[in-house]
């Protein structure tokens, strides 16, 4: 399990949007990242949290103080 304080500021902006169900394209626009970068960051967060789905990632983020 990774401590919440090691999340980058970008990941801290990205996660609430993901949890809210915002599309990758819209997250990219709002965070000024490419859609592919958003997808890679989400994949990295999923690996760090051992989540198989985005729903599991959202649950993990909420439970472990990532939001």
Sine and cosine of phi, psi and omega as CSV:
sin_phi,cos_phi,sin_psi,cos_psi,sin_omega,cos_omega
0.00,0.00,0.71,-0.71,-0.03,-1.00
-0.99,-0.13,0.68,-0.74,0.00,-1.00
-0.92,0.40,0.57,-0.82,-0.05,-1.00
-0.88,0.47,-0.51,0.86,-0.08,-1.00
-0.95,0.30,-0.11,0.99,0.04,-1.00
-1.00,-0.03,-0.02,1.00,0.07,-1.00
-0.95,0.31,0.65,-0.76,0.02,-1.00
-0.95,0.31,0.36,-0.93,0.08,-1.00
-0.84,0.54,-0.58,0.81,0.03,-1.00
-0.89,0.45,-0.70,0.71,0.01,-1.00
-0.91,0.42,-0.57,0.82,0.04,-1.00
-0.92,0.38,-0.50,0.87,0.08,-1.00
-0.98,0.19,-0.58,0.82,-0.08,-1.00
-0.96,0.30,-0.68,0.73,-0.11,-0.99
-0.85,0.52,-0.74,0.67,0.01,-1.00
-0.87,0.49,-0.56,0.83,0.04,-1.00
-0.93,0.38,-0.68,0.73,0.04,-1.00
-0.87,0.50,-0.74,0.67,-0.01,-1.00
-0.88,0.48,-0.56,0.83,0.00,-1.00
-0.97,0.24,-0.10,1.00,0.04,-1.00
1.00,0.06,0.30,0.95,0.01,-1.00
-0.95,0.31,0.63,-0.78,-0.03,-1.00
-0.93,0.36,0.39,-0.92,0.04,-1.00
-0.84,0.55,-0.66,0.75,-0.01,-1.00
-0.88,0.48,-0.68,0.73,0.00,-1.00
-0.95,0.32,-0.63,0.77,0.08,-1.00
-0.86,0.51,-0.70,0.71,0.01,-1.00
-0.86,0.52,-0.70,0.71,0.00,-1.00
-0.90,0.44,-0.69,0.72,-0.05,-1.00
-0.96,0.29,-0.46,0.89,0.00,-1.00
-0.98,-0.18,-0.03,1.00,-0.01,-1.00
0.86,0.51,0.66,0.75,0.10,-1.00
-0.89,-0.46,0.26,-0.97,0.13,-0.99
-0.97,0.24,0.41,-0.91,0.04,-1.00
-0.86,0.50,-0.63,0.78,0.01,-1.00
-0.90,0.43,-0.64,0.77,0.05,-1.00
-0.89,0.45,-0.67,0.74,0.06,-1.00
-0.86,0.52,-0.73,0.68,0.00,-1.00
-0.88,0.48,-0.66,0.75,0.02,-1.00
-0.91,0.41,-0.65,0.76,0.00,-1.00
-0.91,0.41,-0.66,0.75,0.04,-1.00
-0.89,0.45,-0.70,0.72,0.03,-1.00
-0.87,0.50,-0.67,0.74,0.03,-1.00
-0.89,0.46,-0.68,0.73,0.04,-1.00
-0.90,0.44,-0.61,0.79,0.03,-1.00
-0.90,0.44,-0.66,0.75,0.03,-1.00
-0.91,0.42,-0.68,0.73,0.00,-1.00
-0.89,0.45,-0.54,0.84,-0.06,-1.00
-0.99,-0.13,0.01,1.00,-0.02,-1.00
0.86,0.52,0.62,0.78,0.00,-1.00
-0.99,-0.12,0.69,-0.73,0.03,-1.00
-1.00,-0.02,-0.34,0.94,-0.02,-1.00
-0.71,-0.71,0.25,-0.97,0.06,-1.00
-0.92,0.39,-0.52,0.85,0.06,-1.00
-0.90,0.44,-0.68,0.73,0.05,-1.00
-0.89,0.45,-0.62,0.78,0.05,-1.00
-0.89,0.46,-0.70,0.71,0.01,-1.00
-0.87,0.49,-0.69,0.73,0.02,-1.00
-0.88,0.47,-0.73,0.69,0.01,-1.00
-0.88,0.48,-0.71,0.70,-0.02,-1.00
-0.86,0.51,-0.69,0.73,0.01,-1.00
-0.92,0.38,-0.68,0.73,-0.07,-1.00
-0.95,0.32,-0.49,0.87,-0.09,-1.00
-0.95,-0.30,0.28,0.96,0.11,-0.99
0.96,0.27,0.40,0.92,0.02,-1.00
-0.99,0.14,-0.19,0.98,-0.04,-1.00
-0.98,-0.17,0.00,0.00,0.00,0.00
